[in-house]
Amino acid sequence: MRRVGICFGETEGTSGQIQRKGSLSDLLEFLDKYCSFCFVSFSFPVELSLLRFLSAELTRGYFLEHNEAKYTERRERVYTCMRIPRELEKLMVFGIFLCLDAFLYVFTLLPLRVFLALFRLFTLPCYGLRDRRLLQPAQVCDILKGVILVICYFMMHYVDYSMMYHLIRGQSVIKLYIIYNMLEVADRLFSSFGQDILDALYWTATEPKERKRAHIGVIPHFLMAVLYVFLHAILIMVQATTLNVAFNSHNKSLLTIMMSNNFVEIKGSVFKKFEKNNLFQMSNSDIKERFTNYVLLLIVCLRNMEQFSWNPDHLWVLFPDVCMVIASETAVDIVKHAFITKFNDITADVYSEYRASLAFDLVSSRQKNAYTDYSDSVARRMGFIPLPLAVLLIRVVTSSIKVQGILSYACVILFYFGLISLKVLNSIVLLGKSCQYVKEAKMEEKLFHPPPASTPGKPPPKSQNKCKPSQEENLSASVTSQPVHPKENVIPLLVTSSSDQFLTTPDGDEKDIAQESSELKHRSSKKDLLEVDRFTICGNRID
């Protein structure tokens, strides 16, 4: 066969050099396989054909089915982003009602519990000292909370809200924007350190006396707690005042800048690596932030309505701005969580696990051997501390609404009973929903774990035996009974197995060792959710 100048193949020449040779058909086959984009006419000399190039561009095809796994995964990402708003809002609504329950507790049941504790303290000589403790630990904590509220409320009377409003209103827009951002950072820092101060006070006041003293005393801890609640309440008041100035500005420029600050949050979040624990922290932070914004908007509306003599027409003037703030906050949360889950390959089902973890906190606080109050559990989990916000709201309501005459006091009493009814109804609904979420997540067994060991750094002991009583009966009995003083050796209602270290997935019979190790790794990541609070350092980000 005739050879050409451009050949295909390799032969060794006489001089030892490699020469490329081959037939014309081999060369055409090579070009057709690897260089199909270059259509040339192999008449001599070689010429390019524009017509053949355009024809190939218009008629060439490809098969997506050759990479089915990649395109199926991308389609699932789209479906995940579409599910995020629904799953996220379900978690947000449940978390907001949890915060509302803890917030209403301060106004409704806490005063009654303080009254019962003081009544027991004053009538104790009539009944004799039957126990080594004058009061139960929960009653001591209730009295401390009540005294802190009363002291901080009277201290807030020395803070002039009107002077603060005019002082802030006289600042420039850019300065107020910077101040508002600084207040947000300070609020997170106050919440982090403040909950530790309150926990230290409660433990110092209720710690068994036979132990060696390793603290500075109850009085210094109490003074630190009062100072913290007072300063945090002032901080929230400045936030509310800045928001009020933004609402009352003529061109609404400050309000627009403050709302745009939410969208800046997207830039600082979506392009960073997140794990499930980090996303759980961010979700709790968003729940707390949204609920706090609702309370701040309520304070702004109360102050504005007072200035306009409670004219209902002015409420409709504020309504569009309130809706705009709420809508922007919701949109930012949806976009942020949608892209975080997309970039980190997290499914939308993770929000059901987060909801089950929050429900577990509520159900476990209703047990006989509960070792924390529910409001403290919410504060630790979400960073929402109700005491400073409650002090500020009481201060604003009492200064905005004047109570005069018997009819006014009757209305106040009726309003108080209405709050109690709302609190009870909300607690009942939340408890029912929480039990449902806990059962769906297969977490009933973890409800009956004993409290963690007092020795730091050592995990609680786990029994190797498993017994299977009726979990529904134990769960209903646990969440409906009143707390009692724990014995020295508390025997858990349900003995747990070594496999109960996981969070939501039930135990199964693993047939394959590789499958068992993968499930163990997956379950160990779930375990941390019950141990992650708002201020735990995990992963590479705390938001």
C-alpha positions as CSV (number, residue, x, y, z in Angstrom):
1,M,0.0,0.0,0.0
2,R,1.2,3.5,-0.8
3,R,2.8,5.5,2.0
4,V,2.2,9.1,2.6
5,G,4.2,12.0,4.3
6,I,2.2,11.9,7.5
7,C,2.3,8.3,8.6
8,F,0.9,6.3,11.5
9,G,2.8,3.8,13.6
10,E,6.4,3.5,14.8
11,T,9.4,1.8,13.0
12,E,13.1,2.0,13.7
13,G,15.2,3.6,10.9
14,T,18.7,2.7,9.8
15,S,20.2,5.4,11.9
16,G,18.5,4.2,15.1
17,Q,15.9,6.9,15.1
18,I,12.2,6.3,15.5
19,Q,10.1,7.0,12.4
20,R,6.3,7.1,12.3
21,K,4.7,5.1,9.5
22,G,1.3,3.7,8.8
23,S,-1.4,3.4,6.2
24,L,-3.8,6.1,5.3
25,S,-6.8,4.1,6.7
26,D,-5.0,3.8,10.1
27,L,-4.5,7.5,10.2
28,L,-8.1,8.2,9.3
29,E,-9.3,5.8,12.0
30,F,-7.0,7.5,14.5
31,L,-8.3,11.0,13.6
32,D,-11.9,9.9,13.7
33,K,-11.5,8.4,17.1
34,Y,-9.5,11.1,18.9
35,C,-9.7,14.2,16.8
36,S,-13.3,14.2,15.6
37,F,-13.5,18.0,16.0
38,C,-10.9,18.4,13.2
39,F,-12.5,17.6,9.9
40,V,-10.1,17.9,7.0
41,S,-10.0,16.9,3.4
42,F,-7.2,14.5,2.8
43,S,-6.8,15.5,-0.7
44,F,-3.4,16.7,-1.4
45,P,-2.7,19.4,-0.3
46,V,-4.9,19.2,3.0
47,E,-7.7,21.7,3.2
48,L,-10.0,22.7,6.1
49,S,-13.8,22.5,5.4
50,L,-15.9,25.1,7.3
51,L,-19.1,23.4,6.1
52,R,-18.1,20.1,7.7
53,F,-17.2,21.8,10.9
54,L,-20.5,23.6,11.1
55,S,-22.4,20.4,10.3
56,A,-20.6,18.6,13.0
57,E,-21.4,21.3,15.5
58,L,-25.1,21.2,14.6
59,T,-25.4,17.4,14.6
60,R,-23.1,16.1,17.2
61,G,-24.7,14.4,20.2
62,Y,-23.9,13.0,23.7
63,F,-25.4,10.6,26.1
64,L,-26.0,11.7,29.7
65,E,-26.8,8.1,30.7
66,H,-23.1,7.4,30.4
67,N,-22.6,9.3,33.7
68,E,-25.9,8.4,35.4
69,A,-24.6,8.6,39.0
70,K,-23.4,12.2,38.7
71,Y,-26.6,13.5,37.2
72,T,-28.7,11.6,39.6
73,E,-26.8,13.1,42.5
74,R,-27.2,16.6,41.1
75,R,-31.0,16.1,40.8
76,E,-31.1,15.0,44.4
77,R,-29.3,18.2,45.4
78,V,-32.0,20.2,43.6
79,Y,-34.7,18.2,45.5
80,T,-32.9,18.8,48.8
81,C,-32.8,22.5,48.2
82,M,-36.5,22.4,47.5
83,R,-37.2,20.5,50.7
84,I,-35.0,22.8,52.9
85,P,-37.6,25.6,53.3
86,R,-40.2,23.2,54.6
87,E,-38.0,21.2,56.9
88,L,-36.2,24.3,58.2
89,E,-39.4,26.1,59.0
90,K,-40.8,23.1,60.8
91,L,-37.7,23.1,63.0
92,M,-37.9,26.9,63.4
93,V,-41.6,26.8,64.5
94,F,-40.9,24.0,67.0
95,G,-37.9,25.8,68.4
96,I,-39.7,29.2,68.6
97,F,-42.4,27.6,70.6
98,L,-39.8,26.0,72.9
99,C,-38.3,29.4,73.5
100,L,-41.8,30.9,74.0
101,D,-42.5,28.2,76.6
102,A,-39.3,29.0,78.5
103,F,-40.0,32.7,78.2
104,L,-43.6,32.4,79.5
105,Y,-42.4,30.3,82.4
106,V,-40.7,33.4,83.8
107,F,-43.9,35.3,83.9
108,T,-46.4,32.6,84.9
109,L,-45.1,29.6,86.8
110,L,-41.9,31.0,88.3
111,P,-43.7,33.5,90.6
112,L,-46.0,30.7,91.8
113,R,-43.1,28.3,92.4
114,V,-41.2,31.1,94.3
115,F,-44.3,31.6,96.4
116,L,-44.6,27.9,97.2
117,A,-40.9,27.7,98.1
118,L,-41.1,30.7,100.4
119,F,-44.3,29.3,102.0
120,R,-42.4,26.1,102.7
121,L,-39.5,28.0,104.1
122,F,-41.6,30.1,106.5
123,T,-43.8,27.2,107.6
124,L,-41.0,24.7,108.1
125,P,-40.9,25.1,111.9
126,C,-44.5,24.0,112.1
127,Y,-43.8,20.7,110.4
128,G,-40.4,19.9,111.8
129,L,-37.2,19.3,109.9
130,R,-37.7,15.9,108.2
131,D,-35.0,16.3,105.7
132,R,-31.4,17.5,105.9
133,R,-32.3,20.2,103.3
134,L,-34.4,23.1,104.2
135,L,-35.4,23.4,100.5
136,Q,-35.1,21.2,97.5
137,P,-32.5,22.2,95.0
138,A,-35.1,23.2,92.4
139,Q,-36.8,25.5,95.0
140,V,-33.5,27.2,95.8
141,C,-32.9,27.9,92.1
142,D,-36.5,29.3,91.8
143,I,-35.9,31.7,94.7
144,L,-32.6,32.8,93.2
145,K,-34.2,33.5,89.9
146,G,-37.1,35.4,91.5
147,V,-34.8,37.6,93.6
148,I,-32.6,38.3,90.6
149,L,-35.6,39.4,88.6
150,V,-36.9,41.7,91.3
151,I,-33.5,43.3,91.9
152,C,-32.7,43.8,88.2
153,Y,-36.2,45.2,87.6
154,F,-35.7,48.0,90.3
155,M,-32.2,48.6,88.9
156,M,-33.6,49.2,85.4
157,H,-35.7,52.1,86.7
158,Y,-32.5,54.1,87.0
159,V,-32.0,53.7,83.2
160,D,-33.8,56.4,81.3
161,Y,-35.2,55.0,78.1
162,S,-36.2,58.4,76.6
163,M,-32.7,59.8,77.1
164,M,-31.2,56.7,75.5
165,Y,-33.5,57.1,72.5
166,H,-32.6,60.7,71.8
167,L,-28.9,60.0,72.3
168,I,-29.0,57.2,69.7
169,R,-31.2,59.2,67.3
170,G,-28.6,62.0,67.2
171,Q,-25.9,59.7,65.8
172,S,-25.2,59.3,62.1
173,V,-26.5,56.4,60.1
174,I,-23.2,54.6,59.6
175,K,-22.3,55.0,63.2
176,L,-25.6,53.4,64.2
177,Y,-25.0,50.5,61.8
178,I,-21.6,49.8,63.4
179,I,-23.1,50.1,66.9
180,Y,-25.9,47.6,66.0
181,N,-23.3,45.1,64.7
182,M,-21.2,45.5,67.8
183,L,-24.3,44.9,69.9
184,E,-25.1,41.6,68.1
185,V,-21.5,40.4,68.8
186,A,-21.8,41.5,72.5
187,D,-25.1,39.8,72.9
188,R,-23.6,36.4,71.8
189,L,-20.6,36.9,74.2
190,F,-22.9,37.9,77.1
191,S,-25.1,34.8,76.4
192,S,-22.1,32.5,76.4
193,F,-20.6,33.7,79.6
194,G,-23.9,34.6,81.3
195,Q,-25.3,31.1,81.3
196,D,-22.0,29.8,82.9
197,I,-22.5,32.5,85.6
198,L,-26.1,31.3,86.3
199,D,-25.2,27.6,86.2
200,A,-22.3,28.3,88.7
201,L,-24.7,30.2,91.0
202,Y,-27.3,27.4,91.0
203,W,-24.7,24.7,91.6
204,T,-22.9,26.7,94.3
205,A,-26.2,27.2,96.1
206,T,-27.4,23.6,95.9
207,E,-24.0,21.7,96.2
208,P,-24.0,19.2,99.0
209,K,-22.4,20.7,102.1
210,E,-20.4,17.6,103.1
211,R,-18.1,18.1,100.1
212,K,-14.9,20.1,100.3
213,R,-15.5,23.8,99.6
214,A,-14.0,24.8,96.2
215,H,-15.8,28.0,95.5
216,I,-15.8,31.6,96.5
217,G,-19.2,31.5,98.1
218,V,-22.9,32.0,97.2
219,I,-23.0,35.8,97.8
220,P,-20.2,36.6,95.2
221,H,-21.8,34.3,92.7
222,F,-25.2,36.0,93.3
223,L,-23.8,39.4,92.8
224,M,-22.1,38.3,89.6
225,A,-25.4,37.0,88.4
226,V,-27.3,40.2,89.2
227,L,-24.6,42.3,87.5
228,Y,-24.8,40.0,84.4
229,V,-28.6,40.1,84.1
230,F,-28.6,43.9,84.5
231,L,-25.9,44.6,81.9
232,H,-27.4,42.1,79.5
233,A,-30.8,43.8,79.9
234,I,-29.3,47.2,79.2
235,L,-27.6,45.7,76.1
236,I,-30.9,44.4,74.8
237,M,-32.5,47.8,75.5
238,V,-29.9,49.5,73.4
239,Q,-30.7,47.0,70.6
240,A,-34.4,47.7,70.9
241,T,-33.8,51.5,70.9
242,T,-31.6,51.3,67.8
243,L,-34.3,49.3,66.0
244,N,-36.9,51.8,67.2
245,V,-34.8,54.7,65.7
246,A,-34.6,52.8,62.5
247,F,-38.4,52.4,62.4
248,N,-38.9,56.1,63.1
249,S,-36.4,57.5,60.6
250,H,-37.9,59.4,57.7
251,N,-36.1,57.7,54.8
252,K,-35.9,54.3,56.4
253,S,-32.2,54.2,55.4
254,L,-31.0,52.7,58.7
255,L,-33.7,50.0,58.6
256,T,-32.6,49.1,55.1
257,I,-29.0,48.9,56.1
258,M,-29.8,46.8,59.1
259,M,-31.8,44.4,56.9
260,S,-29.0,44.2,54.4
261,N,-26.7,43.1,57.3
262,N,-28.7,39.8,57.3
263,F,-27.6,39.1,53.7
264,V,-24.0,39.8,54.6
265,E,-24.4,36.8,57.0
266,I,-24.9,34.6,53.9
267,K,-21.4,35.5,52.6
268,G,-19.8,34.6,55.9
269,S,-21.5,31.2,56.2
270,V,-22.3,29.4,53.0
271,F,-18.7,29.2,51.7
272,K,-17.3,27.5,54.8
273,K,-17.1,23.8,55.7
274,F,-19.9,22.7,58.0
275,E,-20.6,19.4,59.7
276,K,-23.8,18.2,61.2
277,N,-22.9,19.5,64.7
278,N,-21.9,22.9,63.3
279,L,-25.2,23.1,61.4
280,F,-27.0,22.1,64.6
281,Q,-25.4,25.0,66.4
282,M,-26.3,27.4,63.6
283,S,-29.9,26.2,63.6
284,N,-30.2,26.8,67.3
285,S,-28.6,30.2,66.9
286,D,-31.1,31.1,64.2
287,I,-34.0,30.0,66.3
288,K,-32.8,32.2,69.2
289,E,-32.1,35.1,67.0
290,R,-35.6,35.0,65.3
291,F,-37.4,34.7,68.7
292,T,-35.4,37.6,70.1
293,N,-36.2,39.7,67.1
294,Y,-39.9,39.0,67.7
295,V,-39.6,40.3,71.2
296,L,-37.6,43.3,70.1
297,L,-40.3,44.1,67.5
298,L,-42.9,43.8,70.3
299,I,-41.0,46.3,72.4
300,V,-40.7,48.7,69.5
301,C,-44.4,48.5,68.8
302,L,-45.2,49.1,72.5
303,R,-43.0,52.2,72.7
304,N,-44.4,53.6,69.4
305,M,-48.0,53.0,70.4
306,E,-47.4,54.7,73.8
307,Q,-46.0,57.8,72.0
308,F,-49.1,58.0,69.8
309,S,-51.6,57.5,72.7
310,W,-52.4,53.9,71.7
311,N,-53.9,55.0,68.4
312,P,-54.7,51.8,66.4
313,D,-54.1,53.6,63.1
314,H,-50.4,54.0,63.9
315,L,-50.2,50.2,64.3
316,W,-51.0,49.8,60.6
317,V,-48.1,52.2,59.8
318,L,-45.7,50.0,61.6
319,F,-47.1,46.8,60.2
320,P,-45.4,46.9,56.8
321,D,-42.0,47.5,58.3
322,V,-42.5,44.7,60.8
323,C,-43.4,42.3,58.0
324,M,-40.4,43.4,56.0
325,V,-38.0,42.6,58.8
326,I,-39.5,39.2,59.5
327,A,-39.6,38.3,55.8
328,S,-36.0,39.3,55.2
329,E,-34.9,37.2,58.3
330,T,-36.8,34.2,57.0
331,A,-35.5,34.5,53.4
332,V,-31.9,34.8,54.7
333,D,-32.2,31.7,56.8
334,I,-33.7,29.7,54.0
335,V,-31.0,30.7,51.5
336,K,-28.2,30.2,54.0
337,H,-29.3,26.7,55.0
338,A,-30.1,25.7,51.5
339,F,-26.6,26.4,50.2
340,I,-24.9,25.1,53.3
341,T,-26.6,21.7,52.9
342,K,-25.8,21.8,49.2
343,F,-22.1,22.5,49.5
344,N,-21.6,20.1,52.4
345,D,-23.7,17.2,51.0
346,I,-26.1,17.2,54.0
347,T,-29.6,15.9,53.5
348,A,-32.8,17.7,54.5
349,D,-33.6,14.8,56.9
350,V,-31.0,16.2,59.3
351,Y,-33.5,18.8,60.5
352,S,-35.7,16.0,61.7
353,E,-32.8,14.8,63.9
354,Y,-32.3,18.3,65.2
355,R,-36.0,18.5,66.1
356,A,-35.8,15.2,67.8
357,S,-32.8,16.4,69.9
358,L,-34.7,19.5,71.0
359,A,-37.8,17.3,71.8
360,F,-35.5,15.0,73.9
361,D,-34.5,18.0,76.1
362,L,-38.2,18.8,76.8
363,V,-39.2,15.2,77.5
364,S,-36.2,14.5,79.7
365,S,-36.8,17.6,81.8
366,R,-40.2,16.1,82.9
367,Q,-38.7,12.9,84.4
368,K,-38.6,12.1,88.1
369,N,-34.8,12.1,88.0
370,A,-34.3,15.1,85.8
371,Y,-31.1,17.0,86.6
372,T,-31.8,20.3,84.9
373,D,-34.6,22.7,84.5
374,Y,-36.1,23.0,81.1
375,S,-35.5,26.8,80.8
376,D,-31.8,26.2,81.6
377,S,-31.7,23.4,79.1
378,V,-33.1,25.7,76.3
379,A,-30.6,28.4,77.4
380,R,-27.7,26.1,77.1
381,R,-28.8,24.5,73.9
382,M,-29.9,27.7,72.0
383,G,-28.1,30.4,73.8
384,F,-31.4,32.0,74.7
385,I,-31.4,33.2,78.3
386,P,-34.9,34.5,79.2
387,L,-34.1,36.4,82.4
388,P,-32.5,39.6,80.8
389,L,-35.2,39.7,78.1
390,A,-37.9,39.2,80.7
391,V,-36.5,42.1,82.9
392,L,-36.5,44.4,79.9
393,L,-40.0,43.5,78.8
394,I,-41.4,44.0,82.3
395,R,-39.7,47.3,82.5
396,V,-41.1,48.5,79.1
397,V,-44.7,47.2,79.8
398,T,-44.9,48.8,83.2
399,S,-43.6,52.1,81.9
400,S,-45.8,52.1,78.8
401,I,-49.1,51.0,80.4
402,K,-50.5,52.8,83.4
403,V,-52.6,50.8,85.8
404,Q,-55.1,52.9,87.8
405,G,-58.3,51.9,89.4
406,I,-60.0,48.6,90.3
407,L,-61.0,47.8,86.8
408,S,-57.4,48.1,85.6
409,Y,-56.1,45.8,88.2
410,A,-58.9,43.3,87.3
411,C,-57.7,43.4,83.7
412,V,-54.2,42.8,84.8
413,I,-55.3,39.7,86.8
414,L,-57.3,38.4,83.9
415,F,-54.3,38.9,81.6
416,Y,-52.1,37.0,84.0
417,F,-54.5,34.1,84.0
418,G,-54.6,34.2,80.3
419,L,-50.8,34.0,80.2
420,I,-51.0,31.0,82.5
421,S,-53.5,29.3,80.2
422,L,-51.4,30.0,77.2
423,K,-48.3,28.6,79.0
424,V,-50.2,25.4,80.0
425,L,-51.7,24.9,76.6
426,N,-48.4,25.5,74.9
427,S,-46.6,23.1,77.2
428,I,-49.2,20.3,76.7
429,V,-49.0,20.6,72.9
430,L,-45.2,20.7,72.9
431,L,-45.0,17.7,75.3
432,G,-47.2,15.7,73.0
433,K,-45.3,16.7,69.9
434,S,-42.0,16.0,71.7
435,C,-43.0,12.5,72.7
436,Q,-44.0,11.9,69.1
437,Y,-40.7,13.1,67.7
438,V,-38.8,11.1,70.3
439,K,-40.6,7.9,69.4
440,E,-40.1,8.4,65.7
441,A,-36.4,8.9,66.3
442,K,-36.2,5.7,68.5
443,M,-34.8,7.6,71.4
444,E,-37.1,6.3,74.2
445,E,-34.3,4.2,75.8
446,K,-32.0,7.2,76.2
447,L,-34.7,8.9,78.3
448,F,-34.1,6.5,81.2
449,H,-30.3,7.0,81.4
450,P,-29.1,8.0,84.9
451,P,-27.6,11.5,85.3
452,P,-24.0,11.8,84.2
453,A,-21.3,11.0,86.7
454,S,-20.1,13.8,88.9
455,T,-16.4,13.0,88.2
456,P,-15.3,15.3,85.3
457,G,-13.9,13.6,82.2
458,K,-15.4,10.2,82.9
459,P,-18.3,8.9,81.0
460,P,-21.3,7.5,82.8
461,P,-21.2,3.8,83.3
462,K,-23.2,1.6,81.0
463,S,-24.7,-1.7,81.8
464,Q,-24.3,-4.6,79.4
465,N,-27.7,-6.2,80.1
466,K,-30.8,-5.2,78.2
467,C,-34.3,-5.6,79.4
468,K,-37.4,-4.6,77.4
469,P,-40.3,-3.3,79.4
470,S,-43.1,-1.4,77.8
471,Q,-41.4,1.9,76.7
472,E,-44.7,3.7,76.1
473,E,-45.9,3.1,79.6
474,N,-42.6,4.2,81.1
475,L,-42.5,7.3,78.9
476,S,-46.0,8.3,79.8
477,A,-45.4,7.7,83.5
478,S,-42.1,9.6,83.4
479,V,-43.4,12.8,81.7
480,T,-46.5,13.1,83.8
481,S,-45.1,12.6,87.3
482,Q,-43.8,15.3,89.6
483,P,-40.1,15.5,90.3
484,V,-39.0,13.9,93.6
485,H,-35.8,14.1,95.6
486,P,-33.4,11.5,94.1
487,K,-32.1,8.6,96.3
488,E,-28.5,7.9,96.9
489,N,-28.4,5.1,94.4
490,V,-30.9,5.8,91.6
491,I,-31.7,2.7,89.6
492,P,-32.7,3.7,86.1
493,L,-36.2,2.6,84.9
494,L,-34.7,1.1,81.8
495,V,-31.3,-0.6,81.8
496,T,-29.6,0.4,78.6
497,S,-27.2,-1.6,76.5
498,S,-23.8,-0.6,75.2
499,S,-25.3,0.2,71.9
500,D,-27.4,3.0,73.4
501,Q,-24.5,5.4,72.9
502,F,-26.1,6.4,69.6
503,L,-28.7,9.1,69.1
504,T,-31.6,8.1,66.9
505,T,-30.9,4.9,65.0
506,P,-32.2,1.6,66.6
507,D,-30.0,-1.4,67.1
508,G,-30.0,-4.0,64.4
509,D,-28.4,-7.2,63.4
510,E,-25.4,-6.4,61.2
511,K,-24.5,-9.1,58.8
512,D,-21.5,-7.5,57.3
513,I,-18.4,-6.2,59.2
514,A,-17.9,-3.4,56.7
515,Q,-21.5,-2.4,56.9
516,E,-21.3,-2.4,60.7
517,S,-18.3,-0.2,60.8
518,S,-19.9,2.3,58.4
519,E,-23.1,2.4,60.5
520,L,-20.9,2.8,63.6
521,K,-19.2,5.9,62.1
522,H,-22.6,7.3,61.0
523,R,-24.2,6.7,64.4
524,S,-21.2,8.2,66.3
525,S,-21.8,11.5,64.5
526,K,-25.4,11.4,65.7
527,K,-24.4,10.8,69.2
528,D,-22.8,14.2,69.6
529,L,-26.1,16.0,69.0
530,L,-27.3,15.4,72.5
531,E,-23.9,16.7,73.9
532,V,-23.7,19.8,71.7
533,D,-24.9,23.0,73.2
534,R,-24.9,26.5,71.8
535,F,-21.3,27.3,73.0
536,T,-19.5,23.9,72.4
537,I,-16.4,24.1,70.3
538,C,-16.8,21.4,67.6
539,G,-15.6,21.2,64.0
540,N,-14.1,24.3,62.6
541,R,-16.8,26.9,63.2
542,I,-19.1,28.2,65.9
543,D,-21.9,30.4,64.5
